[in-house]
Amino acid sequence: MNYWWAGLSVPATAPEPVSHTDVAVIGAGYAGLSVALDLLPRHRVDVFEAEHVGFGASGRNSGLLLPVAVLPWLIPGAAGRSSARQALKRLHDRACAQASSLAGRHPSAQMRPVTVHLRAPNRIVSAGLSWVADALASTGVPVTASRRSMALQGWTMHPAKLALSLARAVRAAGGSIHERSPVRAVSPSRDHVTLTLTDGRIVTAAYAVVCTNAYTGSVALPDPPAAKVQHTYMLATTPLPLDVQHNLGGSDSYVATPSLGMSYRRLHEGRLLFGALGSSKDDPHAQDKLDRELRRRVPQPLTAGYRWGGPIHTTGTETPVIRASAASPRIVYVAGFAGSGVALSLLAGPLSRDLLPGGDAGEEATELRQAMLSTRFPSLGTVSALAGVLARLPRA
């Protein structure tokens, strides 16, 4: 059972009949809710969700908003014609401003500042963290580093409560959210888009925004965005004694261990939450592997009280897909946020604003989105980064 939804009233609203809307948003995770809030009230907006608000990765992550959202931009030339490091700093500042705004507007979401510690499990990763820390410092992003770790400022939150609070804001602004209403197909024509729901209902919209992330493959689209699906797994322990909580860093600390599996942990209301990336396919033995990884990272007896996991949607460059469909400008894709996590999905609306009628994202947001679309791993920049890491190995 997902720890974040324990004790919460999961929405069970009956689908409202609708046959036409200005903008149909498909998916009620952070990205879809962010887009809907940004469009309201200048458009009629209907959000279609296959399960319930926050059902996907938005409601089952570790609850971290890290404003350093696109680490590949530390590589020179990685953002196409844009200055990669300048783009990273601009995105960092936007994410910080968004986090502060969310903390004020959604108090139930428990948004609070936190120090994020990245700790190296070996010399190679230690050298890599040293290079990343120096590169981040050169952009102006606040960072501190020691021989085997680096620390950044971020925010923690309650993922499910944030999703529910965002949904309330959408409804308060005049938007409609249709839960238990999975969309089977999206088909464009010259002057509208047709949504076919799995129960046979047909909805026409002037525009459709596809925010389905890991579930994009379940919807028939004219040109689905290329991306891959990975799985994450998490557990929450039973409540811990105060001395154990103190030894684990307290609630003001978030610890990640960069590696092939990338494990991470935080405390929430006296419980340790621990997670790791899994494989590209759902692994029936994943929770056993998670237990073993937990024993490696936290060498003391702990008992799991909750276990959960599920698919996430990412891309090869760890940047999201925010663009109009090549088949029709009436379909907009806003997906693939796993690599950039919570920070970019909550900025999805402002970053995609000019792709929809009457919206002006501003020059900076347009440049940031173009940098995402252009992100690559340039040969010279990648070689330069690897050389920088290797040069730090002797003192790692």
N, C-alpha and C positions, 0 to 999 in steps of 0.2 A: 504493500500500500504506500502511496505517495505521502510522505510526511507533511508536505505543505498543505494538502487538502484535508488532513485529519481534523475533524471537528468543525470544518467549514460547511456551510450549506451550498452544495454544488448546484448551480442554476439548472432549472428544469422547465424553462419557459416554453410554452407551446408555440410552434411556428406561426407567425402572423401571415395572413394571406397578402401577397403583393404580386402584381403583374408587371409593373413598370417602375423604374427609378432612374435618377440621374446617374448615380455612381453605385455600382455593386462591388463591394469589397468582399473577397473570398478569403476567409480565415480570421478568427477573432483572437489571435495572439497579440503580442506587443506591436508587431509591424502593422497588422490590420487595424488595430485600435488606434495607433498613432496616425495612420493615414486617414481614418474616419474623422478623428478629432480635428485634423488639419483642414479637412474639406468642409466641415460644419461651421457655421450654418449657411454658407453660400450655396450649397447644393443639398438636394435630398440624397441621403446616404443610407443604404441598406447593407448590413454586414451579414454574410451567410457563413455559419460555422457548422461543421459536420458533427461535433460533439457538444462541448460547452466552452464558454469563455475560458481561455488559458489552458485548454486541454493538452496542447502539445508542449514543445520545449519551453515555452514561456512560463508554464506552470510547474515545471519539474527540474529546473536548473538549480545551481547552488546558491543563487541569490546574490551574485556579484555583478556590479556595474564597474567595469574597468575602462576608464576614458582613453587609454592607449589602445585603440581599437584595431589598427591595421599595422602590425609589426613589420610585415614585408616592406613597408615604406621606409624603413631604416636603411634599406639597400639603395645606394645611389642609382637614380634612373629607373626605379621600380614603378613610378607613377606616370609613366609616359612623358608627355611634355611638361607636366607639372613638376615643381620641386617637391620630391618625395617627402623630405623631412619637414618642409614648410606645410605641406598638406597634412601631415601627421599632427603637427602642433595645432593647426586650425581645427581639426577634428577633435582633438583633445579638449580644446577650450569650449567647443560646442557641447561636448558630452558632459563636461563639468557644469556648465550653465544649465543643461537639461536636468541633471541630477539634483541640483539645488532647487530648481523650479518644482520638480516632482515631489521633493521632500516637503515643500510648503503646501502644495495642492492636494497631496494624497497622504495625509498623516497616518492612515491605517496601514500603509504599506511598509512601515518601519524602516524607511530610508535613512541611513546614517553613515557618516564618514568612517573609513576603515583603512588601516595600513595593510597593504598586500605584500607579503614576503614571498619572493621566488628563491627557492633554495636548491642548490646544485647537488645532485646525487653522486657526481663523479667529476674528475678533472676536466674532461672535455666540455661538459655542460657548464662548469665553473668558468672556463675560458670564454664560452659563448655568452654567459650572463655578463661578464666583464665588458665584452664588446658591446652588447646591447645597452648596458648602463651608460657607457661613454657616448654612444650614438644618440640615446635619448637626451642626455644632458646637453648635447650640441643643438638640439631642437628647442631647448628652453623648457622641456617637460621636467618638473621636479622629480628627482630620483636620488636615492642614496645607495651606495654599494659597499660591500666588504669583500673579503677574498672569495667566499663561497655563496654569496647571496646578494640580492638587490631588493630594494623596497620602493613601492609606489603608493600613491594615494588613490583610493577608489571609494565605492559606496557598497554597503550590503543592504539587503531588503528582504521582504517576504514576497517571493514571486507570485504566489496565488492571490494574495491580498492586493498586490499592485494590479494584476490583471482585472480583478473584480472592481477595483476602484476606477480604473480607466474605462471599464464598460459602463459603470454608472455615469461617468462624465459624458460618454457618447450619448447615452439615452437622455441625459439632462439637456444636452445641446440640440436635441431633436432628431437624433439618429435612431435607427431601428436595428436590433440585433436578432437574427433568426437562428436560434440554436437548434441542434438536431436536424439541420437542413443541409445535408451534404450535396455539393454540386458535382454532377457527373461530367459535364462538358461545357466549354465556353467557345462559342462560334461567332466570328465577326461578320458583319455585312457592311455596306457602304455607309449607312447612317445610324447603326446601332450594334449592340452586342446581344446575343441570345445566350442565356444561361439555362441549361437543362438540369433539373435537380433529380436525384436518384428516385424520388417518388413520382416522377413523371411531370411535375409542375414545370412551367415555362415562365421565365422572367426576362423581360427585355430591359436593357439599360443603355444609356448613352455611352457610358464607359464602364469598363471592368478592371479592377485592380486585384491581381492574383498574389495573395500573401500566404500561400499554403505551406511554404517551407518544406519540411521532410515529407509532406503528403502531396507534393506537387504531382508526383507520378500517378496519383489516383484520379486526376482530372484530365480529361481529353482536351488538349490545347493545340492551337495551330503550330506553334514552334516553342515547345517547352524549353526553359533555360537549362543549359548543361550544368549539372551539379552532381554531387555524390552524397550518399546517405551514410552516416556513421551512427553508432549507438553509444550512449553514455549510461553509466550505472551508478547509483548512489545508495547510501544507507544512512540512517540516523540511529545513534545508540540510545539506550535507555538513559534517563537522567543521571548525570555524573556528580560525585561529591565536589564540593567547592575547591578542595586542594587539587584535585585532578584537573578541574577547569582552569585553575590558575597555572598549573604546569603546562597546559596546552596553549597558553597565550591569552586566555580570556576572550570576551566577545568583541574586542576591538582589533582582532587580528584575523587575517585570512592568509593561509599558507598554501602555496602551490609548489609542486616538484616537477619541473620540466623534464620530460623523458618521452619515450615512444608512447607511453600510456597516459602521461600527464595526470598525476593524481593531485587532488586539492582537498582542503578541509577548512571548516570554520565551526565555531560554536554558535548555537542558537537556543536560547532559553534553557540552558543547562545540558544540552545534548551536543555531541560531536556529530557533525555532518561530514561524510567522507565520500568522495566520488572519483571516478576515473573514466577516461575515454576507452571505449571497447573497440570492436572490429567493425568492418563494413556490413556484417550480418549479425543478426541477433544471436547471441551466444548463450546456450542453455547453462553453461558452466560459469558465466560471467560473475555471478555473485560469489561463488567460491573463490575465484581469482581476486575479487575485490577484498574478501576477507584476508587473503594472504598478503595483499598489498598493504592493507591496514596494519597488520601485525609487523610488517617491515618498517612502516613509517612511525607507528605509535606502539612501542614495545611494552604494552601493559594490557591486561585482560579487559576487553570491552565487549558488551553485548548489544547486538543490533535489535532495535525495536521496530524499525520500518525499513523496507527495501523497495526501490523503484528504479525505473529506467525507461529508455525509449529512444527513438530515432531523432537525429538532428540533421540539418541540411547545411552543407558547406560547399565551397568551391575550391578549385586547385590553387587559387591565389589567396585564399582566406579573405576575400572581399565579397560583399553581397552583390546580387544582380538587381540593379535598379534602373530599368530602361523600358521603353515602349517596345511592344512586339514588332518584329520585322514584318509580320503578316498584316498588322493593322495598328495604327496609332490609337485606336480605341481600346486596346488591351495593354495594360501596364503590368510589368512583372516587378514585384518587390519581395525578394526571397533570398535564400542562401545565407542566413545571418549567423550560422553556428561559429564560423571562424572569428567573427567580430563580436559575438556574444550579445549581451543585453544592450550595450551602449548604442550600437547602430540601429537596432530594431526600434528602439524608442525615438530615434531621430528620423525614422522612415518617412513620416509625413512631410516635414520641412525639406528633406532631401529630394523628394519626388514631386513637389508641389507644381513645378512648371511643366510636368508631363500631362497635366490635366487642365481642363478649360478654366480660364480666369485665374490661374495660379502663377505667382512670380516667386521663385525660390531665392532669387538674388544671385549676384555674380559668384559669390564665394561658394554657395551650396552647389551651383551648377558646375563649378570647377572641381569641387570635391567629388561629385558624382562621376565626372569625366575621368578623374584620376582613378577611381575605382574600376571603371570600365577598361582603362588602359593598363591596369596593374599587370606586371610580368616580372620575371626574374632575369634581368639582363645579364649577359655573360660576364662583361667586365665588372659590373657592380657586384655580382655574386662572388667572383674570384677575389675581388678586393675585400669583401666581407669575410670570406674564408681565411684569407691571409691575415686579417686582423685578429681572428679567433686563434689561429695557429701561433701567432706571435705572443699570445698571452698564455699559452700552455705551460711554459717553464715556471711561471709564478702562480699558476692556478692551484 
